[in-house]
Amino acid sequence: MIPHHSIAILTSRRAAISDPRMRELADKIIEAQVKEIAEMKLILADIEKRGEMGDGTPLPPRTAELTPKL
């Protein structure tokens, strides 16, 4: 997942954006992705040190549909 998030950062940084609203959104995307990459690295380090939690059964993904919270 880290490469996917890294691409979002690069795309948002390099985008030729003239509308300030879109630039603000792109900057928020950069900030969120940087934080998520850092969190993934911490989790990966913990997995390396202590192993995975759970019993190894794949967990179901969340739907991509918007929820009232979003």
C-alpha positions as CSV (number, residue, x, y, z in Angstrom):
1,M,0.0,0.0,0.0
2,I,2.9,2.4,0.6
3,P,3.7,2.7,-3.2
4,H,0.1,3.5,-3.9
5,H,0.1,6.3,-1.3
6,S,3.4,7.6,-2.5
7,I,2.0,7.9,-6.0
8,A,-0.9,10.0,-4.6
9,I,1.7,12.3,-3.0
10,L,3.7,12.7,-6.2
11,T,0.6,13.2,-8.3
12,S,-0.7,15.9,-5.9
13,R,2.6,17.7,-5.7
14,R,3.2,17.7,-9.5
15,A,-0.3,18.6,-10.6
16,A,-0.6,21.8,-12.5
17,I,-3.4,23.3,-10.4
18,S,-4.7,26.9,-10.9
19,D,-7.8,26.8,-8.7
20,P,-7.0,27.5,-5.1
21,R,-9.7,25.1,-3.9
22,M,-8.2,22.2,-5.8
23,R,-4.7,23.2,-4.6
24,E,-6.0,23.1,-1.0
25,L,-7.5,19.7,-1.6
26,A,-4.3,18.4,-3.2
27,D,-2.3,19.7,-0.2
28,K,-4.7,17.9,2.2
29,I,-4.2,14.7,0.2
30,I,-0.5,15.1,0.6
31,E,-0.7,15.6,4.3
32,A,-3.1,12.6,4.8
33,Q,-1.0,10.3,2.7
34,V,2.3,11.2,4.5
35,K,0.6,10.4,7.8
36,E,-0.8,7.2,6.5
37,I,2.6,6.1,5.2
38,A,4.2,6.8,8.5
39,E,1.4,4.8,10.3
40,M,1.9,1.8,7.9
41,K,5.7,1.9,8.5
42,L,5.1,1.7,12.3
43,I,2.7,-1.2,11.9
44,L,5.1,-3.0,9.6
45,A,7.9,-2.6,12.1
46,D,5.6,-3.9,14.9
47,I,4.6,-6.9,12.7
48,E,8.3,-7.6,12.1
49,K,9.0,-7.4,15.8
50,R,6.0,-9.2,17.3
51,G,4.2,-10.9,14.4
52,E,0.7,-10.4,13.0
53,M,-2.4,-10.2,15.2
54,G,-5.3,-12.4,14.4
55,D,-5.4,-16.0,13.2
56,G,-4.2,-15.3,9.6
57,T,-7.7,-15.3,8.1
58,P,-8.0,-12.5,5.6
59,L,-10.3,-9.7,6.8
60,P,-13.1,-8.4,4.5
61,P,-12.5,-5.0,2.9
62,R,-14.8,-2.1,3.7
63,T,-17.2,-1.0,0.9
64,A,-16.2,2.0,-1.2
65,E,-19.6,3.5,-0.9
66,L,-19.9,6.9,0.9
67,T,-21.3,6.7,4.3
68,P,-23.2,9.4,6.2
69,K,-20.0,10.1,8.2
70,L,-18.2,11.1,5.0
